[in-house]
Amino acid sequence: KFRKTHVEVTRKDTVLQARNGYFALPVNVRGPAVLPYEFALLKALDTTPAPSGVEYRSGALRLKPEAGGTKAIVMVEVPMSGVTFSENVTAKTFKMRLSTVALVKDEKGEVVQKLSNDLPRSGPLAMMSKAGFFVYKDQVQLAPGKYTLETAVMDHEANKIGVRKSDLTVEAPKAGVSISSLCLVRNYQPGVKDLDPNDPLQFQGGRITPTMSGQVFAAPGAQLSTFFIVYPDPATKSAPTAKIEFLVEGNSVANLDLPLPAPDAHGRIPYVMSAPAEKLPPATYEIHITVKQGSSTAEERMKVAVLPKP
């Protein structure tokens, strides 16, 4: 929280210089208490109404529930088309800068995790591109409970800030098979040589870039690709099975079995389910994944809007 301070002196004719206050974070928060670029972002998170100067999306993907806590990927996704680039026509250069901060708060409103990133970028005008997205992601580990994810993004060249807040629930681990959150795939890069084996966002030797957009367009060649991870129960001899169902307004419109491969070296089964978006009638679809292994069952749901071809 931003704690205001007030300073007074009793001596006459005194010139006093003092700050308006300071940002206080618990000592257990990872990393330095406050980095210089975080001040404006933290103040924005404590501002009502919340600033909305930067358009972006944020959220968290839950991974495997474990006794020591469930890991989750906190993600911030900023469309570069909305970011301000300053151009120096004489020098033929450009510059831009994005800063992000994310706070995970428990039910008491106390900060349990702080994540941040600063991205200054400059170069020749010929290399300036507003295509694509800036995606920041980092992992946290959380005990079972209800949390609030608060994120802020600053576009320094435009001197604008945007703020988003969302709920995050972490369930207590239970015996049997489990499944991660579902997420849409924005991009898949196959055959990555420097792929981190500990990175959960991977599939068949390629890197998954997720998106929080929640929509796809029914354009030629477009795919509705859903990524998730199955975590088999090593105590159960039988292999897990999975089914996917598509629902529109609660009515089932399609369902099929998914052929799960064998677990990888980490005991997980990453999977990508793709369907041609151009063949799907425009609607809001609920994707329902059910995984079974022995007597245990796990399931996840996600809503995706299929929009007409732009």
TORKOL-4160 file (C-alpha; in steps of 0.2 Angstrom, whole numbers, padded with zeros to 4 digits, m for minus):
310
<pt num="1" X="0000" Y="0000" Z="0000"/>
<pt num="2" X="0005" Y="0018" Z="m0002"/>
<pt num="3" X="0007" Y="0026" Z="0015"/>
<pt num="4" X="0005" Y="0044" Z="0016"/>
<pt num="5" X="0017" Y="0054" Z="0027"/>
<pt num="6" X="0016" Y="0072" Z="0034"/>
<pt num="7" X="0030" Y="0082" Z="0040"/>
<pt num="8" X="0030" Y="0098" Z="0050"/>
<pt num="9" X="0043" Y="0109" Z="0058"/>
<pt num="10" X="0041" Y="0122" Z="0072"/>
<pt num="11" X="0056" Y="0133" Z="0067"/>
<pt num="12" X="0051" Y="0149" Z="0056"/>
<pt num="13" X="0057" Y="0153" Z="0039"/>
<pt num="14" X="0062" Y="0135" Z="0036"/>
<pt num="15" X="0061" Y="0127" Z="0018"/>
<pt num="16" X="0056" Y="0109" Z="0019"/>
<pt num="17" X="0057" Y="0096" Z="0006"/>
<pt num="18" X="0049" Y="0079" Z="0009"/>
<pt num="19" X="0040" Y="0065" Z="m0001"/>
<pt num="20" X="0022" Y="0062" Z="0000"/>
<pt num="21" X="0024" Y="0045" Z="0007"/>
<pt num="22" X="0031" Y="0028" Z="0003"/>
<pt num="23" X="0026" Y="0011" Z="m0004"/>
<pt num="24" X="0026" Y="m0003" Z="0009"/>
<pt num="25" X="0027" Y="m0021" Z="0005"/>
<pt num="26" X="0029" Y="m0036" Z="0016"/>
<pt num="27" X="0047" Y="m0042" Z="0019"/>
<pt num="28" X="0043" Y="m0059" Z="0012"/>
<pt num="29" X="0039" Y="m0052" Z="m0005"/>
<pt num="30" X="0052" Y="m0059" Z="m0018"/>
<pt num="31" X="0065" Y="m0047" Z="m0024"/>
<pt num="32" X="0069" Y="m0029" Z="m0019"/>
<pt num="33" X="0054" Y="m0020" Z="m0010"/>
<pt num="34" X="0051" Y="m0007" Z="m0024"/>
<pt num="35" X="0061" Y="m0004" Z="m0040"/>
<pt num="36" X="0062" Y="0014" Z="m0047"/>
<pt num="37" X="0050" Y="0010" Z="m0062"/>
<pt num="38" X="0037" Y="0002" Z="m0050"/>
<pt num="39" X="0033" Y="0017" Z="m0040"/>
<pt num="40" X="0020" Y="0024" Z="m0053"/>
<pt num="41" X="0013" Y="0007" Z="m0056"/>
<pt num="42" X="0010" Y="0003" Z="m0038"/>
<pt num="43" X="0002" Y="0020" Z="m0035"/>
<pt num="44" X="m0010" Y="0016" Z="m0050"/>
<pt num="45" X="m0015" Y="0000" Z="m0042"/>
<pt num="46" X="m0020" Y="0010" Z="m0027"/>
<pt num="47" X="m0030" Y="0023" Z="m0037"/>
<pt num="48" X="m0049" Y="0024" Z="m0039"/>
<pt num="49" X="m0055" Y="0023" Z="m0052"/>
<pt num="50" X="m0042" Y="0012" Z="m0059"/>
<pt num="51" X="m0033" Y="0020" Z="m0074"/>
<pt num="52" X="m0037" Y="0013" Z="m0091"/>
<pt num="53" X="m0024" Y="0021" Z="m0102"/>
<pt num="54" X="m0016" Y="0005" Z="m0109"/>
<pt num="55" X="m0026" Y="m0009" Z="m0117"/>
<pt num="56" X="m0019" Y="m0026" Z="m0112"/>
<pt num="57" X="m0025" Y="m0043" Z="m0105"/>
<pt num="58" X="m0019" Y="m0052" Z="m0089"/>
<pt num="59" X="m0023" Y="m0068" Z="m0080"/>
<pt num="60" X="m0015" Y="m0084" Z="m0072"/>
<pt num="61" X="m0014" Y="m0102" Z="m0078"/>
<pt num="62" X="m0015" Y="m0115" Z="m0064"/>
<pt num="63" X="m0003" Y="m0130" Z="m0066"/>
<pt num="64" X="m0001" Y="m0145" Z="m0055"/>
<pt num="65" X="m0008" Y="m0145" Z="m0037"/>
<pt num="66" X="0005" Y="m0151" Z="m0025"/>
<pt num="67" X="0007" Y="m0153" Z="m0007"/>
<pt num="68" X="0019" Y="m0138" Z="m0006"/>
<pt num="69" X="0007" Y="m0127" Z="m0016"/>
<pt num="70" X="0000" Y="m0125" Z="m0034"/>
<pt num="71" X="0011" Y="m0117" Z="m0047"/>
<pt num="72" X="0003" Y="m0104" Z="m0058"/>
<pt num="73" X="0009" Y="m0094" Z="m0073"/>
<pt num="74" X="0005" Y="m0076" Z="m0072"/>
<pt num="75" X="0004" Y="m0068" Z="m0089"/>
<pt num="76" X="0002" Y="m0050" Z="m0096"/>
<pt num="77" X="m0001" Y="m0048" Z="m0114"/>
<pt num="78" X="0000" Y="m0031" Z="m0123"/>
<pt num="79" X="m0004" Y="m0028" Z="m0141"/>
<pt num="80" X="0010" Y="m0018" Z="m0149"/>
<pt num="81" X="m0002" Y="m0009" Z="m0160"/>
<pt num="82" X="m0007" Y="0001" Z="m0145"/>
<pt num="83" X="0010" Y="0005" Z="m0139"/>
<pt num="84" X="0018" Y="0022" Z="m0142"/>
<pt num="85" X="0034" Y="0023" Z="m0152"/>
<pt num="86" X="0044" Y="0039" Z="m0152"/>
<pt num="87" X="0053" Y="0042" Z="m0168"/>
<pt num="88" X="0069" Y="0053" Z="m0171"/>
<pt num="89" X="0068" Y="0057" Z="m0189"/>
<pt num="90" X="0085" Y="0065" Z="m0190"/>
<pt num="91" X="0094" Y="0050" Z="m0182"/>
<pt num="92" X="0082" Y="0038" Z="m0190"/>
<pt num="93" X="0079" Y="0029" Z="m0174"/>
<pt num="94" X="0065" Y="0025" Z="m0162"/>
<pt num="95" X="0062" Y="0021" Z="m0144"/>
<pt num="96" X="0048" Y="0013" Z="m0133"/>
<pt num="97" X="0047" Y="0007" Z="m0116"/>
<pt num="98" X="0034" Y="m0004" Z="m0107"/>
<pt num="99" X="0034" Y="m0008" Z="m0088"/>
<pt num="100" X="0023" Y="m0021" Z="m0079"/>
<pt num="101" X="0020" Y="m0025" Z="m0061"/>
<pt num="102" X="0009" Y="m0039" Z="m0054"/>
<pt num="103" X="0003" Y="m0042" Z="m0036"/>
<pt num="104" X="m0005" Y="m0058" Z="m0030"/>
<pt num="105" X="m0015" Y="m0054" Z="m0014"/>
<pt num="106" X="m0023" Y="m0066" Z="m0002"/>
<pt num="107" X="m0041" Y="m0065" Z="0005"/>
<pt num="108" X="m0034" Y="m0052" Z="0018"/>
<pt num="109" X="m0028" Y="m0041" Z="0005"/>
<pt num="110" X="m0010" Y="m0044" Z="0009"/>
<pt num="111" X="0003" Y="m0046" Z="m0005"/>
<pt num="112" X="0010" Y="m0063" Z="m0006"/>
<pt num="113" X="0020" Y="m0062" Z="m0022"/>
<pt num="114" X="0026" Y="m0047" Z="m0032"/>
<pt num="115" X="0032" Y="m0049" Z="m0050"/>
<pt num="116" X="0038" Y="m0035" Z="m0062"/>
<pt num="117" X="0047" Y="m0032" Z="m0079"/>
<pt num="118" X="0054" Y="m0017" Z="m0088"/>
<pt num="119" X="0056" Y="m0017" Z="m0107"/>
<pt num="120" X="0065" Y="m0002" Z="m0115"/>
<pt num="121" X="0068" Y="m0004" Z="m0133"/>
<pt num="122" X="0076" Y="0006" Z="m0146"/>
<pt num="123" X="0085" Y="0004" Z="m0163"/>
<pt num="124" X="0084" Y="0010" Z="m0182"/>
<pt num="125" X="0068" Y="0015" Z="m0189"/>
<pt num="126" X="0069" Y="0001" Z="m0201"/>
<pt num="127" X="0067" Y="m0011" Z="m0187"/>
<pt num="128" X="0052" Y="m0003" Z="m0179"/>
<pt num="129" X="0037" Y="m0014" Z="m0179"/>
<pt num="130" X="0020" Y="m0013" Z="m0170"/>
<pt num="131" X="0015" Y="m0030" Z="m0176"/>
<pt num="132" X="0012" Y="m0044" Z="m0163"/>
<pt num="133" X="0011" Y="m0044" Z="m0144"/>
<pt num="134" X="0022" Y="m0041" Z="m0129"/>
<pt num="135" X="0020" Y="m0056" Z="m0118"/>
<pt num="136" X="0027" Y="m0056" Z="m0100"/>
<pt num="137" X="0025" Y="m0072" Z="m0090"/>
<pt num="138" X="0032" Y="m0078" Z="m0073"/>
<pt num="139" X="0028" Y="m0092" Z="m0061"/>
<pt num="140" X="0022" Y="m0091" Z="m0044"/>
<pt num="141" X="0018" Y="m0105" Z="m0031"/>
<pt num="142" X="0003" Y="m0103" Z="m0020"/>
<pt num="143" X="m0005" Y="m0112" Z="m0006"/>
<pt num="144" X="m0024" Y="m0117" Z="m0007"/>
<pt num="145" X="m0035" Y="m0102" Z="m0006"/>
<pt num="146" X="m0043" Y="m0087" Z="m0015"/>
<pt num="147" X="m0032" Y="m0073" Z="m0022"/>
<pt num="148" X="m0033" Y="m0057" Z="m0032"/>
<pt num="149" X="m0022" Y="m0054" Z="m0046"/>
<pt num="150" X="m0018" Y="m0035" Z="m0049"/>
<pt num="151" X="m0008" Y="m0030" Z="m0064"/>
<pt num="152" X="m0003" Y="m0013" Z="m0071"/>
<pt num="153" X="0006" Y="m0009" Z="m0087"/>
<pt num="154" X="0014" Y="0008" Z="m0091"/>
<pt num="155" X="0018" Y="0015" Z="m0108"/>
<pt num="156" X="0032" Y="0027" Z="m0104"/>
<pt num="157" X="0032" Y="0036" Z="m0121"/>
<pt num="158" X="0013" Y="0040" Z="m0119"/>
<pt num="159" X="0014" Y="0042" Z="m0101"/>
<pt num="160" X="m0001" Y="0031" Z="m0099"/>
<pt num="161" X="m0005" Y="0017" Z="m0087"/>
<pt num="162" X="m0018" Y="0003" Z="m0087"/>
<pt num="163" X="m0024" Y="m0008" Z="m0073"/>
<pt num="164" X="m0033" Y="m0025" Z="m0072"/>
<pt num="165" X="m0039" Y="m0035" Z="m0057"/>
<pt num="166" X="m0045" Y="m0053" Z="m0057"/>
<pt num="167" X="m0049" Y="m0067" Z="m0045"/>
<pt num="168" X="m0039" Y="m0083" Z="m0044"/>
<pt num="169" X="m0044" Y="m0098" Z="m0034"/>
<pt num="170" X="m0031" Y="m0112" Z="m0029"/>
<pt num="171" X="m0039" Y="m0128" Z="m0024"/>
<pt num="172" X="m0032" Y="m0140" Z="m0012"/>
<pt num="173" X="m0023" Y="m0155" Z="m0020"/>
<pt num="174" X="m0032" Y="m0172" Z="m0020"/>
<pt num="175" X="m0027" Y="m0189" Z="m0024"/>
<pt num="176" X="m0028" Y="m0195" Z="m0042"/>
<pt num="177" X="m0026" Y="m0188" Z="m0059"/>
<pt num="178" X="m0026" Y="m0169" Z="m0061"/>
<pt num="179" X="m0026" Y="m0156" Z="m0075"/>
<pt num="180" X="m0020" Y="m0138" Z="m0078"/>
<pt num="181" X="m0030" Y="m0123" Z="m0083"/>
<pt num="182" X="m0035" Y="m0123" Z="m0102"/>
<pt num="183" X="m0028" Y="m0109" Z="m0113"/>
<pt num="184" X="m0029" Y="m0104" Z="m0131"/>
<pt num="185" X="m0014" Y="m0105" Z="m0141"/>
<pt num="186" X="m0008" Y="m0090" Z="m0151"/>
<pt num="187" X="0008" Y="m0097" Z="m0158"/>
<pt num="188" X="0017" Y="m0114" Z="m0159"/>
<pt num="189" X="0036" Y="m0114" Z="m0163"/>
<pt num="190" X="0041" Y="m0131" Z="m0167"/>
<pt num="191" X="0059" Y="m0138" Z="m0165"/>
<pt num="192" X="0065" Y="m0126" Z="m0152"/>
<pt num="193" X="0084" Y="m0130" Z="m0149"/>
<pt num="194" X="0085" Y="m0120" Z="m0132"/>
<pt num="195" X="0069" Y="m0126" Z="m0125"/>
<pt num="196" X="0069" Y="m0126" Z="m0106"/>
<pt num="197" X="0064" Y="m0144" Z="m0100"/>
<pt num="198" X="0056" Y="m0136" Z="m0085"/>
<pt num="199" X="0045" Y="m0124" Z="m0095"/>
<pt num="200" X="0027" Y="m0131" Z="m0094"/>
<pt num="201" X="0022" Y="m0121" Z="m0110"/>
<pt num="202" X="0029" Y="m0134" Z="m0122"/>
<pt num="203" X="0022" Y="m0148" Z="m0134"/>
<pt num="204" X="0032" Y="m0161" Z="m0144"/>
<pt num="205" X="0048" Y="m0151" Z="m0143"/>
<pt num="206" X="0040" Y="m0134" Z="m0148"/>
<pt num="207" X="0036" Y="m0119" Z="m0138"/>
<pt num="208" X="0018" Y="m0114" Z="m0134"/>
<pt num="209" X="0014" Y="m0095" Z="m0134"/>
<pt num="210" X="m0003" Y="m0094" Z="m0125"/>
<pt num="211" X="m0016" Y="m0080" Z="m0127"/>
<pt num="212" X="m0029" Y="m0072" Z="m0115"/>
<pt num="213" X="m0039" Y="m0065" Z="m0129"/>
<pt num="214" X="m0053" Y="m0078" Z="m0127"/>
<pt num="215" X="m0058" Y="m0077" Z="m0146"/>
<pt num="216" X="m0053" Y="m0083" Z="m0163"/>
<pt num="217" X="m0059" Y="m0078" Z="m0180"/>
<pt num="218" X="m0068" Y="m0090" Z="m0192"/>
<pt num="219" X="m0055" Y="m0086" Z="m0206"/>
<pt num="220" X="m0048" Y="m0098" Z="m0219"/>
<pt num="221" X="m0034" Y="m0108" Z="m0211"/>
<pt num="222" X="m0037" Y="m0101" Z="m0193"/>
<pt num="223" X="m0037" Y="m0114" Z="m0179"/>
<pt num="224" X="m0045" Y="m0115" Z="m0162"/>
<pt num="225" X="m0031" Y="m0123" Z="m0153"/>
<pt num="226" X="m0033" Y="m0127" Z="m0134"/>
<pt num="227" X="m0017" Y="m0131" Z="m0123"/>
<pt num="228" X="m0018" Y="m0141" Z="m0107"/>
<pt num="229" X="m0007" Y="m0152" Z="m0096"/>
<pt num="230" X="m0013" Y="m0169" Z="m0089"/>
<pt num="231" X="m0004" Y="m0175" Z="m0073"/>
<pt num="232" X="m0006" Y="m0194" Z="m0071"/>
<pt num="233" X="m0007" Y="m0202" Z="m0054"/>
<pt num="234" X="0009" Y="m0212" Z="m0053"/>
<pt num="235" X="0000" Y="m0223" Z="m0040"/>
<pt num="236" X="m0013" Y="m0229" Z="m0053"/>
<pt num="237" X="m0007" Y="m0242" Z="m0065"/>
<pt num="238" X="m0020" Y="m0238" Z="m0079"/>
<pt num="239" X="m0016" Y="m0224" Z="m0091"/>
<pt num="240" X="m0027" Y="m0208" Z="m0091"/>
<pt num="241" X="m0040" Y="m0205" Z="m0104"/>
<pt num="242" X="m0047" Y="m0188" Z="m0110"/>
<pt num="243" X="m0063" Y="m0182" Z="m0118"/>
<pt num="244" X="m0067" Y="m0165" Z="m0125"/>
<pt num="245" X="m0084" Y="m0158" Z="m0127"/>
<pt num="246" X="m0090" Y="m0142" Z="m0136"/>
<pt num="247" X="m0106" Y="m0133" Z="m0129"/>
<pt num="248" X="m0116" Y="m0118" Z="m0135"/>
<pt num="249" X="m0128" Y="m0111" Z="m0122"/>
<pt num="250" X="m0127" Y="m0127" Z="m0112"/>
<pt num="251" X="m0131" Y="m0138" Z="m0127"/>
<pt num="252" X="m0118" Y="m0151" Z="m0132"/>
<pt num="253" X="m0113" Y="m0148" Z="m0151"/>
<pt num="254" X="m0098" Y="m0160" Z="m0152"/>
<pt num="255" X="m0088" Y="m0172" Z="m0142"/>
<pt num="256" X="m0074" Y="m0184" Z="m0145"/>
<pt num="257" X="m0060" Y="m0194" Z="m0136"/>
<pt num="258" X="m0043" Y="m0187" Z="m0136"/>
<pt num="259" X="m0028" Y="m0199" Z="m0138"/>
<pt num="260" X="m0016" Y="m0195" Z="m0124"/>
<pt num="261" X="0002" Y="m0199" Z="m0127"/>
<pt num="262" X="0013" Y="m0207" Z="m0113"/>
<pt num="263" X="0020" Y="m0195" Z="m0100"/>
<pt num="264" X="0036" Y="m0186" Z="m0103"/>
<pt num="265" X="0052" Y="m0187" Z="m0092"/>
<pt num="266" X="0043" Y="m0175" Z="m0079"/>
<pt num="267" X="0028" Y="m0186" Z="m0078"/>
<pt num="268" X="0016" Y="m0174" Z="m0087"/>
<pt num="269" X="0006" Y="m0175" Z="m0103"/>
<pt num="270" X="0006" Y="m0159" Z="m0112"/>
<pt num="271" X="m0008" Y="m0159" Z="m0126"/>
<pt num="272" X="m0014" Y="m0147" Z="m0140"/>
<pt num="273" X="m0032" Y="m0150" Z="m0147"/>
<pt num="274" X="m0035" Y="m0140" Z="m0163"/>
<pt num="275" X="m0051" Y="m0138" Z="m0173"/>
<pt num="276" X="m0053" Y="m0128" Z="m0189"/>
<pt num="277" X="m0061" Y="m0111" Z="m0184"/>
<pt num="278" X="m0067" Y="m0108" Z="m0201"/>
<pt num="279" X="m0079" Y="m0123" Z="m0200"/>
<pt num="280" X="m0086" Y="m0117" Z="m0183"/>
<pt num="281" X="m0102" Y="m0107" Z="m0184"/>
<pt num="282" X="m0099" Y="m0090" Z="m0175"/>
<pt num="283" X="m0105" Y="m0092" Z="m0156"/>
<pt num="284" X="m0098" Y="m0093" Z="m0139"/>
<pt num="285" X="m0091" Y="m0110" Z="m0136"/>
<pt num="286" X="m0088" Y="m0118" Z="m0119"/>
<pt num="287" X="m0074" Y="m0131" Z="m0120"/>
<pt num="288" X="m0075" Y="m0145" Z="m0107"/>
<pt num="289" X="m0061" Y="m0157" Z="m0105"/>
<pt num="290" X="m0063" Y="m0172" Z="m0094"/>
<pt num="291" X="m0049" Y="m0183" Z="m0088"/>
<pt num="292" X="m0051" Y="m0200" Z="m0080"/>
<pt num="293" X="m0038" Y="m0212" Z="m0072"/>
<pt num="294" X="m0044" Y="m0227" Z="m0062"/>
<pt num="295" X="m0057" Y="m0220" Z="m0050"/>
<pt num="296" X="m0052" Y="m0202" Z="m0051"/>
<pt num="297" X="m0058" Y="m0188" Z="m0062"/>
<pt num="298" X="m0052" Y="m0171" Z="m0066"/>
<pt num="299" X="m0060" Y="m0158" Z="m0077"/>
<pt num="300" X="m0058" Y="m0140" Z="m0083"/>
<pt num="301" X="m0068" Y="m0128" Z="m0093"/>
<pt num="302" X="m0065" Y="m0112" Z="m0104"/>
<pt num="303" X="m0076" Y="m0101" Z="m0115"/>
<pt num="304" X="m0070" Y="m0095" Z="m0132"/>
<pt num="305" X="m0079" Y="m0084" Z="m0144"/>
<pt num="306" X="m0078" Y="m0088" Z="m0162"/>
<pt num="307" X="m0081" Y="m0072" Z="m0172"/>
<pt num="308" X="m0086" Y="m0070" Z="m0190"/>
<pt num="309" X="m0072" Y="m0067" Z="m0203"/>
<pt num="310" X="m0066" Y="m0049" Z="m0201"/>
